[in-house]
Amino acid sequence: MNLLTIFLGIIGPWQIAIVVALVLLLFGGRKIPELMRGLGTGIKEFKDATKNDDEDTTDKVEDKK
């Protein structure tokens, strides 16, 4: 058994339901869409920054040739 199988075996549908219920209790139903929107924006900005960094690196390598 590898480590991934052990972790995936621990997390079941009941555990996921409990986590979702706790998130709803902590943040409330109205706050969750705002949190998800912020998470999506953060992921998009990270991807854009990574893409721009890759393009900058490629430009620098091409300039050296």
PQR file with spaces between the fields and no chain letter, atoms N, CA, C, O and H, PARSE charges and radii, in Angstrom:
ATOM       1  N    MET     1       0.837   -1.191    0.000 -0.4000 1.5000
ATOM       2  CA   MET     1       0.000    0.000    0.000 -0.0000 2.0000
ATOM       3  C    MET     1       0.877    1.246    0.000  0.5500 1.7000
ATOM       4  O    MET     1       1.783    1.387    0.822 -0.5500 1.4000
ATOM       5  N    ASN     2       0.600    2.120   -0.908 -0.4000 1.5000
ATOM       6  CA   ASN     2       1.363    3.356   -0.903 -0.0000 2.0000
ATOM       7  C    ASN     2       0.634    4.425   -0.086  0.5500 1.7000
ATOM       8  O    ASN     2      -0.506    4.227    0.333 -0.5500 1.4000
ATOM       9  H    ASN     2      -0.136    2.006   -1.575  0.4000 1.0000
ATOM      10  N    LEU     3       1.290    5.535    0.129 -0.4000 1.5000
ATOM      11  CA   LEU     3       0.766    6.590    0.990 -0.0000 2.0000
ATOM      12  C    LEU     3      -0.521    7.198    0.437  0.5500 1.7000
ATOM      13  O    LEU     3      -1.428    7.524    1.202 -0.5500 1.4000
ATOM      14  H    LEU     3       2.216    5.696   -0.213  0.4000 1.0000
ATOM      15  N    LEU     4      -0.608    7.352   -0.879 -0.4000 1.5000
ATOM      16  CA   LEU     4      -1.799    7.936   -1.494 -0.0000 2.0000
ATOM      17  C    LEU     4      -3.027    7.066   -1.251  0.5500 1.7000
ATOM      18  O    LEU     4      -4.108    7.585   -0.972 -0.5500 1.4000
ATOM      19  H    LEU     4       0.129    7.087   -1.501  0.4000 1.0000
ATOM      20  N    THR     5      -2.873    5.766   -1.354 -0.4000 1.5000
ATOM      21  CA   THR     5      -3.980    4.848   -1.118 -0.0000 2.0000
ATOM      22  C    THR     5      -4.452    4.949    0.329  0.5500 1.7000
ATOM      23  O    THR     5      -5.651    4.879    0.599 -0.5500 1.4000
ATOM      24  H    THR     5      -1.995    5.344   -1.580  0.4000 1.0000
ATOM      25  N    ILE     6      -3.535    5.108    1.238 -0.4000 1.5000
ATOM      26  CA   ILE     6      -3.907    5.222    2.652 -0.0000 2.0000
ATOM      27  C    ILE     6      -4.731    6.488    2.881  0.5500 1.7000
ATOM      28  O    ILE     6      -5.758    6.443    3.559 -0.5500 1.4000
ATOM      29  H    ILE     6      -2.561    5.165    1.019  0.4000 1.0000
ATOM      30  N    PHE     7      -4.289    7.618    2.322 -0.4000 1.5000
ATOM      31  CA   PHE     7      -5.018    8.864    2.520 -0.0000 2.0000
ATOM      32  C    PHE     7      -6.378    8.835    1.829  0.5500 1.7000
ATOM      33  O    PHE     7      -7.365    9.306    2.394 -0.5500 1.4000
ATOM      34  H    PHE     7      -3.454    7.654    1.771  0.4000 1.0000
ATOM      35  N    LEU     8      -6.441    8.295    0.630 -0.4000 1.5000
ATOM      36  CA   LEU     8      -7.721    8.239   -0.069 -0.0000 2.0000
ATOM      37  C    LEU     8      -8.681    7.272    0.608  0.5500 1.7000
ATOM      38  O    LEU     8      -9.894    7.465    0.540 -0.5500 1.4000
ATOM      39  H    LEU     8      -5.639    7.913    0.171  0.4000 1.0000
ATOM      40  N    GLY     9      -8.175    6.263    1.242 -0.4000 1.5000
ATOM      41  CA   GLY     9      -9.025    5.325    1.945 -0.0000 2.0000
ATOM      42  C    GLY     9      -9.635    5.921    3.194  0.5500 1.7000
ATOM      43  O    GLY     9     -10.705    5.492    3.625 -0.5500 1.4000
ATOM      44  H    GLY     9      -7.189    6.106    1.297  0.4000 1.0000
ATOM      45  N    ILE    10      -8.977    6.896    3.779 -0.4000 1.5000
ATOM      46  CA   ILE    10      -9.473    7.518    5.002 -0.0000 2.0000
ATOM      47  C    ILE    10     -10.636    8.457    4.701  0.5500 1.7000
ATOM      48  O    ILE    10     -11.588    8.519    5.478 -0.5500 1.4000
ATOM      49  H    ILE    10      -8.108    7.245    3.429  0.4000 1.0000
ATOM      50  N    ILE    11     -10.579    9.178    3.606 -0.4000 1.5000
ATOM      51  CA   ILE    11     -11.583   10.186    3.279 -0.0000 2.0000
ATOM      52  C    ILE    11     -12.746    9.506    2.569  0.5500 1.7000
ATOM      53  O    ILE    11     -12.589    8.955    1.479 -0.5500 1.4000
ATOM      54  H    ILE    11      -9.805    9.128    2.974  0.4000 1.0000
ATOM      55  N    GLY    12     -13.903    9.553    3.197 -0.4000 1.5000
ATOM      56  CA   GLY    12     -15.097    8.946    2.627 -0.0000 2.0000
ATOM      57  C    GLY    12     -16.201    9.973    2.484  0.5500 1.7000
ATOM      58  O    GLY    12     -16.008   11.149    2.794 -0.5500 1.4000
ATOM      59  H    GLY    12     -14.030   10.001    4.082  0.4000 1.0000
ATOM      60  N    PRO    13     -17.357    9.534    2.015 -0.5600 1.5000
ATOM      61  CA   PRO    13     -18.468   10.478    1.810  0.2800 2.0000
ATOM      62  C    PRO    13     -18.957   11.125    3.106  0.5500 1.7000
ATOM      63  O    PRO    13     -19.371   12.285    3.093 -0.5500 1.4000
ATOM      64  N    TRP    14     -18.917   10.403    4.214 -0.4000 1.5000
ATOM      65  CA   TRP    14     -19.363   10.983    5.480 -0.0000 2.0000
ATOM      66  C    TRP    14     -18.414   12.072    5.948  0.5500 1.7000
ATOM      67  O    TRP    14     -18.845   13.095    6.481 -0.5500 1.4000
ATOM      68  H    TRP    14     -18.581    9.461    4.225  0.4000 1.0000
ATOM      69  N    GLN    15     -17.125   11.851    5.748 -0.4000 1.5000
ATOM      70  CA   GLN    15     -16.156   12.858    6.153 -0.0000 2.0000
ATOM      71  C    GLN    15     -16.298   14.121    5.308  0.5500 1.7000
ATOM      72  O    GLN    15     -16.183   15.233    5.822 -0.5500 1.4000
ATOM      73  H    GLN    15     -16.776   11.021    5.314  0.4000 1.0000
ATOM      74  N    ILE    16     -16.544   13.950    4.029 -0.4000 1.5000
ATOM      75  CA   ILE    16     -16.744   15.109    3.145 -0.0000 2.0000
ATOM      76  C    ILE    16     -17.998   15.873    3.560  0.5500 1.7000
ATOM      77  O    ILE    16     -17.992   17.103    3.580 -0.5500 1.4000
ATOM      78  H    ILE    16     -16.638   13.047    3.611  0.4000 1.0000
ATOM      79  N    ALA    17     -19.061   15.166    3.887 -0.4000 1.5000
ATOM      80  CA   ALA    17     -20.307   15.810    4.322 -0.0000 2.0000
ATOM      81  C    ALA    17     -20.088   16.585    5.618  0.5500 1.7000
ATOM      82  O    ALA    17     -20.630   17.678    5.782 -0.5500 1.4000
ATOM      83  H    ALA    17     -19.066   14.166    3.870  0.4000 1.0000
ATOM      84  N    ILE    18     -19.310   16.042    6.527 -0.4000 1.5000
ATOM      85  CA   ILE    18     -19.034   16.732    7.788 -0.0000 2.0000
ATOM      86  C    ILE    18     -18.235   18.001    7.543  0.5500 1.7000
ATOM      87  O    ILE    18     -18.509   19.035    8.152 -0.5500 1.4000
ATOM      88  H    ILE    18     -18.869   15.154    6.394  0.4000 1.0000
ATOM      89  N    VAL    19     -17.247   17.931    6.657 -0.4000 1.5000
ATOM      90  CA   VAL    19     -16.444   19.115    6.342 -0.0000 2.0000
ATOM      91  C    VAL    19     -17.315   20.192    5.699  0.5500 1.7000
ATOM      92  O    VAL    19     -17.194   21.368    6.044 -0.5500 1.4000
ATOM      93  H    VAL    19     -17.024   17.091    6.163  0.4000 1.0000
ATOM      94  N    VAL    20     -18.180   19.810    4.779 -0.4000 1.5000
ATOM      95  CA   VAL    20     -19.078   20.777    4.123 -0.0000 2.0000
ATOM      96  C    VAL    20     -20.007   21.412    5.156  0.5500 1.7000
ATOM      97  O    VAL    20     -20.229   22.622    5.125 -0.5500 1.4000
ATOM      98  H    VAL    20     -18.278   18.855    4.499  0.4000 1.0000
ATOM      99  N    ALA    21     -20.550   20.609    6.069 -0.4000 1.5000
ATOM     100  CA   ALA    21     -21.433   21.144    7.109 -0.0000 2.0000
ATOM     101  C    ALA    21     -20.686   22.119    8.015  0.5500 1.7000
ATOM     102  O    ALA    21     -21.230   23.160    8.384 -0.5500 1.4000
ATOM     103  H    ALA    21     -20.369   19.625    6.094  0.4000 1.0000
ATOM     104  N    LEU    22     -19.456   21.796    8.374 -0.4000 1.5000
ATOM     105  CA   LEU    22     -18.668   22.698    9.214 -0.0000 2.0000
ATOM     106  C    LEU    22     -18.371   24.013    8.501  0.5500 1.7000
ATOM     107  O    LEU    22     -18.419   25.078    9.117 -0.5500 1.4000
ATOM     108  H    LEU    22     -19.014   20.951    8.074  0.4000 1.0000
ATOM     109  N    VAL    23     -18.067   23.944    7.213 -0.4000 1.5000
ATOM     110  CA   VAL    23     -17.805   25.172    6.445 -0.0000 2.0000
ATOM     111  C    VAL    23     -19.057   26.032    6.403  0.5500 1.7000
ATOM     112  O    VAL    23     -18.983   27.251    6.556 -0.5500 1.4000
ATOM     113  H    VAL    23     -18.028   23.078    6.713  0.4000 1.0000
ATOM     114  N    LEU    24     -20.209   25.400    6.197 -0.4000 1.5000
ATOM     115  CA   LEU    24     -21.467   26.159    6.180 -0.0000 2.0000
ATOM     116  C    LEU    24     -21.734   26.808    7.535  0.5500 1.7000
ATOM     117  O    LEU    24     -22.182   27.953    7.598 -0.5500 1.4000
ATOM     118  H    LEU    24     -20.269   24.410    6.073  0.4000 1.0000
ATOM     119  N    LEU    25     -21.463   26.088    8.612 -0.4000 1.5000
ATOM     120  CA   LEU    25     -21.681   26.656    9.942 -0.0000 2.0000
ATOM     121  C    LEU    25     -20.719   27.805   10.236  0.5500 1.7000
ATOM     122  O    LEU    25     -21.108   28.805   10.839 -0.5500 1.4000
ATOM     123  H    LEU    25     -21.099   25.158    8.562  0.4000 1.0000
ATOM     124  N    LEU    26     -19.475   27.664    9.817 -0.4000 1.5000
ATOM     125  CA   LEU    26     -18.485   28.698   10.104 -0.0000 2.0000
ATOM     126  C    LEU    26     -18.684   29.963    9.276  0.5500 1.7000
ATOM     127  O    LEU    26     -18.607   31.072    9.805 -0.5500 1.4000
ATOM     128  H    LEU    26     -19.159   26.851    9.327  0.4000 1.0000
ATOM     129  N    PHE    27     -18.935   29.800    8.001 -0.4000 1.5000
ATOM     130  CA   PHE    27     -18.975   30.959    7.108 -0.0000 2.0000
ATOM     131  C    PHE    27     -20.382   31.386    6.712  0.5500 1.7000
ATOM     132  O    PHE    27     -20.579   32.534    6.316 -0.5500 1.4000
ATOM     133  H    PHE    27     -18.996   28.899    7.572  0.4000 1.0000
ATOM     134  N    GLY    28     -21.353   30.505    6.806 -0.4000 1.5000
ATOM     135  CA   GLY    28     -22.705   30.839    6.386 -0.0000 2.0000
ATOM     136  C    GLY    28     -22.874   30.703    4.889  0.5500 1.7000
ATOM     137  O    GLY    28     -21.896   30.749    4.142 -0.5500 1.4000
ATOM     138  H    GLY    28     -21.193   29.572    7.127  0.4000 1.0000
ATOM     139  N    GLY    29     -24.088   30.540    4.455 -0.4000 1.5000
ATOM     140  CA   GLY    29     -24.382   30.314    3.045 -0.0000 2.0000
ATOM     141  C    GLY    29     -24.082   31.498    2.150  0.5500 1.7000
ATOM     142  O    GLY    29     -23.778   31.318    0.970 -0.5500 1.4000
ATOM     143  H    GLY    29     -24.882   30.503    5.061  0.4000 1.0000
ATOM     144  N    ARG    30     -24.160   32.697    2.682 -0.4000 1.5000
ATOM     145  CA   ARG    30     -23.949   33.879    1.852 -0.0000 2.0000
ATOM     146  C    ARG    30     -22.469   34.184    1.630  0.5500 1.7000
ATOM     147  O    ARG    30     -22.106   34.805    0.631 -0.5500 1.4000
ATOM     148  H    ARG    30     -24.407   32.843    3.640  0.4000 1.0000
ATOM     149  N    LYS    31     -21.636   33.759    2.534 -0.4000 1.5000
ATOM     150  CA   LYS    31     -20.211   34.084    2.439 -0.0000 2.0000
ATOM     151  C    LYS    31     -19.456   33.126    1.515  0.5500 1.7000
ATOM     152  O    LYS    31     -18.415   33.496    0.972 -0.5500 1.4000
ATOM     153  H    LYS    31     -21.931   33.255    3.345  0.4000 1.0000
ATOM     154  N    ILE    32     -19.953   31.922    1.329 -0.4000 1.5000
ATOM     155  CA   ILE    32     -19.245   30.910    0.543 -0.0000 2.0000
ATOM     156  C    ILE    32     -19.054   31.323   -0.917  0.5500 1.7000
ATOM     157  O    ILE    32     -17.956   31.143   -1.444 -0.5500 1.4000
ATOM     158  H    ILE    32     -20.798   31.622    1.770  0.4000 1.0000
ATOM     159  N    PRO    33     -20.078   31.871   -1.602 -0.5600 1.5000
ATOM     160  CA   PRO    33     -19.827   32.306   -2.994  0.2800 2.0000
ATOM     161  C    PRO    33     -18.721   33.358   -3.093  0.5500 1.7000
ATOM     162  O    PRO    33     -17.944   33.357   -4.048 -0.5500 1.4000
ATOM     163  N    GLU    34     -18.653   34.258   -2.104 -0.4000 1.5000
ATOM     164  CA   GLU    34     -17.587   35.261   -2.110 -0.0000 2.0000
ATOM     165  C    GLU    34     -16.222   34.604   -1.941  0.5500 1.7000
ATOM     166  O    GLU    34     -15.256   34.994   -2.597 -0.5500 1.4000
ATOM     167  H    GLU    34     -19.284   34.259   -1.328  0.4000 1.0000
ATOM     168  N    LEU    35     -16.142   33.604   -1.060 -0.4000 1.5000
ATOM     169  CA   LEU    35     -14.894   32.889   -0.856 -0.0000 2.0000
ATOM     170  C    LEU    35     -14.467   32.155   -2.118  0.5500 1.7000
ATOM     171  O    LEU    35     -13.292   32.177   -2.483 -0.5500 1.4000
ATOM     172  H    LEU    35     -16.926   33.287   -0.528  0.4000 1.0000
ATOM     173  N    MET    36     -15.415   31.505   -2.785 -0.4000 1.5000
ATOM     174  CA   MET    36     -15.094   30.765   -4.009 -0.0000 2.0000
ATOM     175  C    MET    36     -14.682   31.714   -5.122  0.5500 1.7000
ATOM     176  O    MET    36     -13.779   31.407   -5.900 -0.5500 1.4000
ATOM     177  H    MET    36     -16.370   31.487   -2.488  0.4000 1.0000
ATOM     178  N    ARG    37     -15.337   32.862   -5.201 -0.4000 1.5000
ATOM     179  CA   ARG    37     -14.986   33.854   -6.219 -0.0000 2.0000
ATOM     180  C    ARG    37     -13.561   34.356   -5.983  0.5500 1.7000
ATOM     181  O    ARG    37     -12.782   34.493   -6.926 -0.5500 1.4000
ATOM     182  H    ARG    37     -16.071   33.112   -4.569  0.4000 1.0000
ATOM     183  N    GLY    38     -13.229   34.626   -4.730 -0.4000 1.5000
ATOM     184  CA   GLY    38     -11.875   35.061   -4.393 -0.0000 2.0000
ATOM     185  C    GLY    38     -10.845   33.984   -4.703  0.5500 1.7000
ATOM     186  O    GLY    38      -9.752   34.280   -5.187 -0.5500 1.4000
ATOM     187  H    GLY    38     -13.863   34.515   -3.964  0.4000 1.0000
ATOM     188  N    LEU    39     -11.199   32.729   -4.422 -0.4000 1.5000
ATOM     189  CA   LEU    39     -10.297   31.624   -4.727 -0.0000 2.0000
ATOM     190  C    LEU    39     -10.071   31.504   -6.230  0.5500 1.7000
ATOM     191  O    LEU    39      -8.941   31.307   -6.677 -0.5500 1.4000
ATOM     192  H    LEU    39     -12.086   32.488   -4.030  0.4000 1.0000
ATOM     193  N    GLY    40     -11.140   31.623   -7.004 -0.4000 1.5000
ATOM     194  CA   GLY    40     -11.021   31.549   -8.464 -0.0000 2.0000
ATOM     195  C    GLY    40     -10.178   32.686   -9.018  0.5500 1.7000
ATOM     196  O    GLY    40      -9.360   32.480   -9.914 -0.5500 1.4000
ATOM     197  H    GLY    40     -12.058   31.784   -6.641  0.4000 1.0000
ATOM     198  N    THR    41     -10.376   33.884   -8.486 -0.4000 1.5000
ATOM     199  CA   THR    41      -9.583   35.033   -8.928 -0.0000 2.0000
ATOM     200  C    THR    41      -8.105   34.827   -8.598  0.5500 1.7000
ATOM     201  O    THR    41      -7.230   35.131   -9.409 -0.5500 1.4000
ATOM     202  H    THR    41     -11.040   34.052   -7.758  0.4000 1.0000
ATOM     203  N    GLY    42      -7.840   34.311   -7.409 -0.4000 1.5000
ATOM     204  CA   GLY    42      -6.456   34.063   -7.014 -0.0000 2.0000
ATOM     205  C    GLY    42      -5.782   33.036   -7.899  0.5500 1.7000
ATOM     206  O    GLY    42      -4.624   33.203   -8.282 -0.5500 1.4000
ATOM     207  H    GLY    42      -8.551   34.065   -6.750  0.4000 1.0000
ATOM     208  N    ILE    43      -6.502   31.971   -8.227 -0.4000 1.5000
ATOM     209  CA   ILE    43      -5.948   30.938   -9.106 -0.0000 2.0000
ATOM     210  C    ILE    43      -5.679   31.506  -10.498  0.5500 1.7000
ATOM     211  O    ILE    43      -4.648   31.217  -11.106 -0.5500 1.4000
ATOM     212  H    ILE    43      -7.442   31.835   -7.917  0.4000 1.0000
ATOM     213  N    LYS    44      -6.612   32.314  -10.996 -0.4000 1.5000
ATOM     214  CA   LYS    44      -6.435   32.914  -12.328 -0.0000 2.0000
ATOM     215  C    LYS    44      -5.222   33.842  -12.348  0.5500 1.7000
ATOM     216  O    LYS    44      -4.437   33.814  -13.297 -0.5500 1.4000
ATOM     217  H    LYS    44      -7.449   32.549  -10.502  0.4000 1.0000
ATOM     218  N    GLU    45      -5.063   34.665  -11.305 -0.4000 1.5000
ATOM     219  CA   GLU    45      -3.914   35.565  -11.241 -0.0000 2.0000
ATOM     220  C    GLU    45      -2.608   34.781  -11.146  0.5500 1.7000
ATOM     221  O    GLU    45      -1.604   35.170  -11.743 -0.5500 1.4000
ATOM     222  H    GLU    45      -5.701   34.688  -10.534  0.4000 1.0000
ATOM     223  N    PHE    46      -2.618   33.681  -10.400 -0.4000 1.5000
ATOM     224  CA   PHE    46      -1.418   32.856  -10.287 -0.0000 2.0000
ATOM     225  C    PHE    46      -1.049   32.259  -11.635  0.5500 1.7000
ATOM     226  O    PHE    46       0.122   32.260  -12.013 -0.5500 1.4000
ATOM     227  H    PHE    46      -3.434   33.365   -9.915  0.4000 1.0000
ATOM     228  N    LYS    47      -2.047   31.745  -12.371 -0.4000 1.5000
ATOM     229  CA   LYS    47      -1.765   31.175  -13.692 -0.0000 2.0000
ATOM     230  C    LYS    47      -1.237   32.238  -14.647  0.5500 1.7000
ATOM     231  O    LYS    47      -0.301   31.985  -15.405 -0.5500 1.4000
ATOM     232  H    LYS    47      -2.999   31.744  -12.064  0.4000 1.0000
ATOM     233  N    ASP    48      -1.837   33.433  -14.612 -0.4000 1.5000
ATOM     234  CA   ASP    48      -1.371   34.519  -15.481 -0.0000 2.0000
ATOM     235  C    ASP    48       0.062   34.907  -15.137  0.5500 1.7000
ATOM     236  O    ASP    48       0.881   35.115  -16.032 -0.5500 1.4000
ATOM     237  H    ASP    48      -2.598   33.639  -13.996  0.4000 1.0000
ATOM     238  N    ALA    49       0.368   35.004  -13.847 -0.4000 1.5000
ATOM     239  CA   ALA    49       1.722   35.373  -13.430 -0.0000 2.0000
ATOM     240  C    ALA    49       2.725   34.296  -13.842  0.5500 1.7000
ATOM     241  O    ALA    49       3.838   34.610  -14.264 -0.5500 1.4000
ATOM     242  H    ALA    49      -0.297   34.835  -13.120  0.4000 1.0000
ATOM     243  N    THR    50       2.332   33.034  -13.720 -0.4000 1.5000
ATOM     244  CA   THR    50       3.211   31.945  -14.115 -0.0000 2.0000
ATOM     245  C    THR    50       3.442   31.967  -15.614  0.5500 1.7000
ATOM     246  O    THR    50       4.562   31.760  -16.080 -0.5500 1.4000
ATOM     247  H    THR    50       1.428   32.779  -13.376  0.4000 1.0000
ATOM     248  N    LYS    51       2.382   32.218  -16.369 -0.4000 1.5000
ATOM     249  CA   LYS    51       2.494   32.276  -17.828 -0.0000 2.0000
ATOM     250  C    LYS    51       3.391   33.438  -18.247  0.5500 1.7000
ATOM     251  O    LYS    51       4.240   33.280  -19.124 -0.5500 1.4000
ATOM     252  H    LYS    51       1.471   32.387  -15.991  0.4000 1.0000
ATOM     253  N    ASN    52       3.209   34.594  -17.630 -0.4000 1.5000
ATOM     254  CA   ASN    52       4.040   35.755  -17.952 -0.0000 2.0000
ATOM     255  C    ASN    52       5.491   35.504  -17.589  0.5500 1.7000
ATOM     256  O    ASN    52       6.392   35.925  -18.315 -0.5500 1.4000
ATOM     257  H    ASN    52       2.519   34.722  -16.917  0.4000 1.0000
ATOM     258  N    ASP    53       5.732   34.820  -16.472 -0.4000 1.5000
ATOM     259  CA   ASP    53       7.100   34.509  -16.057 -0.0000 2.0000
ATOM     260  C    ASP    53       7.758   33.567  -17.058  0.5500 1.7000
ATOM     261  O    ASP    53       8.933   33.729  -17.387 -0.5500 1.4000
ATOM     262  H    ASP    53       5.000   34.479  -15.882  0.4000 1.0000
ATOM     263  N    ASP    54       7.002   32.581  -17.544 -0.4000 1.5000
ATOM     264  CA   ASP    54       7.535   31.652  -18.545 -0.0000 2.0000
ATOM     265  C    ASP    54       7.869   32.381  -19.840  0.5500 1.7000
ATOM     266  O    ASP    54       8.894   32.107  -20.464 -0.5500 1.4000
ATOM     267  H    ASP    54       6.047   32.449  -17.277  0.4000 1.0000
ATOM     268  N    GLU    55       7.003   33.313  -20.246 -0.4000 1.5000
ATOM     269  CA   GLU    55       7.258   34.077  -21.471 -0.0000 2.0000
ATOM     270  C    GLU    55       8.503   34.943  -21.312  0.5500 1.7000
ATOM     271  O    GLU    55       9.305   35.048  -22.240 -0.5500 1.4000
ATOM     272  H    GLU    55       6.170   33.536  -19.739  0.4000 1.0000
ATOM     273  N    ASP    56       8.673   35.568  -20.137 -0.4000 1.5000
ATOM     274  CA   ASP    56       9.852   36.398  -19.887 -0.0000 2.0000
ATOM     275  C    ASP    56      11.120   35.554  -19.941  0.5500 1.7000
ATOM     276  O    ASP    56      12.128   35.983  -20.502 -0.5500 1.4000
ATOM     277  H    ASP    56       8.022   35.483  -19.383  0.4000 1.0000
ATOM     278  N    THR    57      11.076   34.371  -19.367 -0.4000 1.5000
ATOM     279  CA   THR    57      12.233   33.481  -19.367 -0.0000 2.0000
ATOM     280  C    THR    57      12.564   33.056  -20.789  0.5500 1.7000
ATOM     281  O    THR    57      13.735   33.015  -21.165 -0.5500 1.4000
ATOM     282  H    THR    57      10.257   34.023  -18.912  0.4000 1.0000
ATOM     283  N    THR    58      11.543   32.738  -21.586 -0.4000 1.5000
ATOM     284  CA   THR    58      11.761   32.333  -22.971 -0.0000 2.0000
ATOM     285  C    THR    58      12.374   33.479  -23.764  0.5500 1.7000
ATOM     286  O    THR    58      13.278   33.256  -24.569 -0.5500 1.4000
ATOM     287  H    THR    58      10.592   32.771  -21.281  0.4000 1.0000
ATOM     288  N    ASP    59      11.893   34.710  -23.546 -0.4000 1.5000
ATOM     289  CA   ASP    59      12.447   35.864  -24.250 -0.0000 2.0000
ATOM     290  C    ASP    59      13.918   36.062  -23.891  0.5500 1.7000
ATOM     291  O    ASP    59      14.724   36.364  -24.771 -0.5500 1.4000
ATOM     292  H    ASP    59      11.159   34.891  -22.891  0.4000 1.0000
ATOM     293  N    LYS    60      14.283   35.901  -22.636 -0.4000 1.5000
ATOM     294  CA   LYS    60      15.665   36.081  -22.220 -0.0000 2.0000
ATOM     295  C    LYS    60      16.577   35.022  -22.839  0.5500 1.7000
ATOM     296  O    LYS    60      17.705   35.324  -23.227 -0.5500 1.4000
ATOM     297  H    LYS    60      13.629   35.656  -21.921  0.4000 1.0000
ATOM     298  N    VAL    61      16.098   33.799  -22.932 -0.4000 1.5000
ATOM     299  CA   VAL    61      16.886   32.715  -23.533 -0.0000 2.0000
ATOM     300  C    VAL    61      17.085   32.985  -25.019  0.5500 1.7000
ATOM     301  O    VAL    61      18.180   32.775  -25.542 -0.5500 1.4000
ATOM     302  H    VAL    61      15.181   33.553  -22.617  0.4000 1.0000
ATOM     303  N    GLU    62      16.042   33.448  -25.708 -0.4000 1.5000
ATOM     304  CA   GLU    62      16.150   33.728  -27.142 -0.0000 2.0000
ATOM     305  C    GLU    62      17.072   34.907  -27.403  0.5500 1.7000
ATOM     306  O    GLU    62      17.766   34.934  -28.419 -0.5500 1.4000
ATOM     307  H    GLU    62      15.152   33.618  -25.283  0.4000 1.0000
ATOM     308  N    ASP    63      17.090   35.896  -26.487 -0.4000 1.5000
ATOM     309  CA   ASP    63      17.953   37.053  -26.671 -0.0000 2.0000
ATOM     310  C    ASP    63      19.425   36.671  -26.562  0.5500 1.7000
ATOM     311  O    ASP    63      20.267   37.297  -27.205 -0.5500 1.4000
ATOM     312  H    ASP    63      16.526   35.874  -25.661  0.4000 1.0000
ATOM     313  N    LYS    64      19.747   35.674  -25.776 -0.4000 1.5000
ATOM     314  CA   LYS    64      21.136   35.260  -25.594 -0.0000 2.0000
ATOM     315  C    LYS    64      21.691   34.549  -26.825  0.5500 1.7000
ATOM     316  O    LYS    64      22.906   34.510  -27.016 -0.5500 1.4000
ATOM     317  H    LYS    64      19.063   35.166  -25.253  0.4000 1.0000
ATOM     318  N    LYS    65      20.828   33.991  -27.652 -0.4000 1.5000
ATOM     319  CA   LYS    65      21.279   33.238  -28.852 -0.0000 2.0000
ATOM     320  C    LYS    65      21.751   34.163  -29.892  0.5500 1.7000
ATOM     321  O    LYS    65      22.166   33.726  -30.966 -0.5500 1.4000
ATOM     322  H    LYS    65      19.841   34.023  -27.497  0.4000 1.0000
